[in-house]
């Protein structure tokens, strides 16, 4: 462990660098804490769900469990992801009402697992990224490049996404009644 001196003259233990799974979304590299990631799987067939917002791409059968797949591009207000050869689904743990829920993230490609020390993470910028500021935990500086570090509890808030799905259903129901 690295020791640093504090202002009082006593040594303090610096936090160990955290590990992040990095992945591509368009031209941007994003990362999420590896401790929330369960596995990475190839993108395969998904069952689509009617009357859902575009960001809910569908559901997959993962060893007998139904797992919703979130299209991260669409969740960020971008066009839906075009599935390619390197596209994959990152399975991670989300929290909903204090309970764990498995979700899948459709991403363009997974890059690598990297370590970033707290001293190399800056606060989210007020501008300059296509991702909502409240979805970002920070910007990691890795050599000459930047990695947008997601805050999955906000960016992939299960309750907020459920509310958006319900709103989409109500909007469609209202439109069909007219």
N, C-alpha and C positions, 0 to 999 in steps of 0.2 A: 504494500500500500504506500501511496505517496503521502508524505507529511508536509504540511505547510505551517508556517508560523502565523499565529493570530495576532491581533493588535495588542493583546495582553502579554505577549512574549512566551506564551505556552504553545507547544505544538498542537496542531489539530489534524485529524485524519481527513484527507480529501476523499470525496465520494468517488467510487470506482466508476469508470466510464460505463455507460449503459449500452446495450446491444440493440440494434434496430434492423429489422428486415426492410430492405429498400426495394422499391419497385417503380416501374415506369408507368406513367399516365400521360399519354401524348408525349410532349417534349420535356416534361417535368419529372424529377426524381423525388419520390415521397418515401417516407419511412414510418414504421410503427414499432413500438416496443415489442421485442421478440417474445417477451413473457406472455403476451396476449395471443400470440399465434400458435395454433394447434398443428396445422399442416398446410401444405400447398399441393393442390391437385390440378391435373390437366383439365382444361375446359372441355366439357362434354355436353350431352343433351340436357336441357332444362325443361321442366314443365312450366309453361307460362300460366299466369293467373289473370283472369279477366278483371277489368275495372281497377287495375292497380296503376300507380304512377310509373313513369318510365324507369325510374331508378330501381324499382323492384323487378329485376330481370326475369325471375322465376324461382323455382325451387329444384333442388337436387336430392337424390336419395344417397345419403352417405352412411353406408353400413346399416341401413334400416331406419335411419333418422331423416326426417324432412328438414332440410336446411335452406332457408331463404338466401338468395344470391342478390347482392346489391351491386349495381353497376356504378362504380365510383365516379366515372365521368358524368353520368346523368345525375347522380346525387349532388355533384358540384355545379349543376346547371349547364353542363356542356352537352353536346350531342352524344347519343348512346355509343357505347364501345363497339367497334367493328371487330369481331372475334377473328384473330389471326393465329398463325402457327405457334407464336410464343405466348398467347393469352393464357391466363390461368386463373384459378380461384384460390384465394388465400382464406383458409378457414380460421376464424378467430373467435375468442370468447368475448361476448358483450354482456353488459349487465342490464337487467330490466327489473325494476322493483326489488333490487337486492338479490335477484336470482340470475344465475348464469344462463345465457342463451347462445347457441352456436349460430354464427352468420358466415356467409361467404362473401368475399369481395372479388368482383371481376376486375382484373387489372390487365394492362397491355403486356407486361412481362415482369417477372421477378428478377432482381439484379443480384443482390448479395446481402449478407449480414455484416454490418459494420459496427465498430465501437465509436461512440462519440462521448467525450467528456463534457461535463456540465459547463466547463469554461469555454467550450466551443459551440455552445447553443445560445443564440440570441432570441430576444422576444419576437413575437410575430410582427411583421411589418404592417404599417397602416395602408400600404398599397404595394403593387408590384407582383401580386400573385393572383391566379384565377380561382383560388380556394378561399372561401369565407374565412375571415380572420379568426373568428371564434372556433373554427375547426382545427386551428393550428396550435400545437403545443409550443413550437419554436422552430427556428431555422438553424439547422446544424451546418457548421462549416467543416468540410472535409477536404483538405488540400485546397485546390482552387475552385471547388464546386460547392454548391449548396444543396441541402436535402431538406425538404419541407417535412417536418415531423408532425404527424397527425395526432390530434387528441381524440382517440376513438370514442371516448365517453360523450363527446359533443358531436363530432362529425357523423358518428354512426349511432346516435341516441335512438334506441329501439322505440321508446315512447313517442318521440317526435316523428319518426318515420311512420309509426302506426297511425298517428294523428293525420299525417299527410295522405296516407292511403285512404283513411275514412273520409277525409275532405274530398279526395278525388272521386270516390264513389258517390258522395252526396251531390257533387257538381254534375256528374254524368246523369244521375237519377233526375235531377232538376231539369237538365237539358232535354231529356227524353220525354218528360211530362208535357213540356211546352208544345 
